[in-house]
Amino acid sequence: MLSSLYLSVSGCASQEPAKREDQGAAAGDEKHFVDKHRTDLIQRVTLVAPILDDLLQMRLLPCEAYDTVRSINTNQEKMRALYDHVKSWGNKDKDKFLQSLRRHNSPLIRDLEEAKA
């Protein structure tokens, strides 16, 4: 029996997201960087599309979520929608998200890291 393959606007086939490892909070129950700086990241991230591309490639976002977030008009709303997924991730997945943020929005991440110090 042949199964049909759904191709989304992004051209990706439907797939199951990678399994998540639930790592809980960081050492000492400290919040993860992406949780601690959620408001600033939502307001100040300017390059959302390449982050979404990274998260799709790493299989942290399923195609449907990728397409939904990409279709939103403003960066702030895209980040809010993305955080609907991020909140269920463990620390390893949040580390990958932070790595992508750092790669595509490095001045912002540096600013937030320096403000923390």
C-alpha positions as CSV (number, residue, x, y, z in Angstrom):
1,M,0.0,0.0,0.0
2,L,1.4,3.4,-1.0
3,S,1.1,6.2,1.5
4,S,0.9,9.8,0.3
5,L,3.5,12.2,1.5
6,Y,2.3,15.7,2.6
7,L,4.6,18.5,1.3
8,S,4.1,21.7,3.1
9,V,4.7,25.3,1.9
10,S,8.3,24.9,3.1
11,G,8.7,21.8,1.0
12,C,9.4,19.5,3.9
13,A,7.7,16.2,4.3
14,S,5.7,15.6,7.4
15,Q,7.9,14.0,10.0
16,E,7.9,13.1,13.6
17,P,10.0,15.5,15.7
18,A,13.1,14.1,17.4
19,K,12.5,12.7,20.9
20,R,13.0,15.2,23.6
21,E,15.2,14.6,26.7
22,D,13.6,16.1,29.7
23,Q,16.6,17.6,31.6
24,G,14.5,19.8,33.9
25,A,16.0,23.0,35.3
26,A,19.7,23.9,35.1
27,A,22.0,23.2,38.0
28,G,20.6,24.5,41.2
29,D,17.1,24.9,39.7
30,E,18.3,28.0,37.9
31,K,16.2,28.9,34.9
32,H,17.7,28.2,31.4
33,F,19.0,31.3,29.6
34,V,16.1,31.2,27.0
35,D,13.5,31.0,29.8
36,K,15.1,33.7,31.9
37,H,15.4,36.1,28.9
38,R,12.1,35.1,27.2
39,T,10.6,38.7,27.2
40,D,13.8,40.3,25.8
41,L,14.2,37.6,23.2
42,I,10.6,37.9,22.0
43,Q,10.9,41.7,21.8
44,R,14.4,41.9,20.3
45,V,15.2,38.9,18.0
46,T,15.3,40.2,14.5
47,L,16.3,37.1,12.5
48,V,13.7,34.5,13.2
49,A,13.6,32.7,9.8
50,P,17.1,31.2,10.0
51,I,16.4,30.1,13.6
52,L,13.3,28.3,12.4
53,D,15.4,26.7,9.6
54,D,17.9,25.5,12.2
55,L,15.2,24.1,14.5
56,L,13.5,22.3,11.6
57,Q,16.8,20.8,10.5
58,M,17.6,19.7,14.0
59,R,14.1,18.2,14.2
60,L,13.1,20.2,17.2
61,L,10.2,21.7,15.3
62,P,7.8,19.6,13.2
63,C,7.0,20.8,9.7
64,E,3.5,21.9,10.6
65,A,4.8,24.1,13.5
66,Y,7.6,25.5,11.2
67,D,5.1,26.5,8.5
68,T,2.7,28.0,11.1
69,V,5.4,30.1,12.7
70,R,6.8,31.2,9.4
71,S,3.4,32.4,8.2
72,I,3.1,34.9,11.0
73,N,3.8,38.5,10.1
74,T,5.9,40.1,12.9
75,N,9.0,38.8,14.5
76,Q,7.6,39.3,17.9
77,E,4.5,37.2,17.2
78,K,6.7,34.6,15.5
79,M,8.9,34.4,18.7
80,R,5.8,34.1,20.9
81,A,4.5,31.2,18.7
82,L,7.9,29.6,18.8
83,Y,8.0,29.8,22.6
84,D,4.8,27.8,22.7
85,H,7.0,24.9,21.6
86,V,10.2,25.9,23.5
87,K,8.4,25.7,26.8
88,S,8.0,21.9,26.5
89,W,11.7,21.3,25.7
90,G,14.4,20.0,28.0
91,N,17.7,21.8,28.6
92,K,19.5,20.0,25.8
93,D,17.0,21.2,23.2
94,K,17.0,24.7,24.7
95,D,20.8,24.7,24.4
96,K,20.4,24.0,20.7
97,F,17.9,26.8,20.4
98,L,20.4,29.1,22.2
99,Q,23.1,28.0,19.9
100,S,21.0,29.0,16.9
101,L,20.1,32.4,18.6
102,R,23.8,33.0,19.2
103,R,24.6,32.2,15.5
104,H,22.0,34.4,14.0
105,N,21.5,37.2,16.6
106,S,24.9,37.2,18.4
107,P,24.9,41.0,19.3
108,L,21.6,40.5,21.2
109,I,22.8,37.4,23.0
110,R,26.1,39.0,24.0
111,D,24.1,42.0,25.3
112,L,21.9,39.8,27.4
113,E,24.8,37.8,28.7
114,E,26.7,41.0,29.7
115,A,23.7,42.4,31.4
116,K,23.4,39.2,33.5
117,A,27.1,39.5,34.7
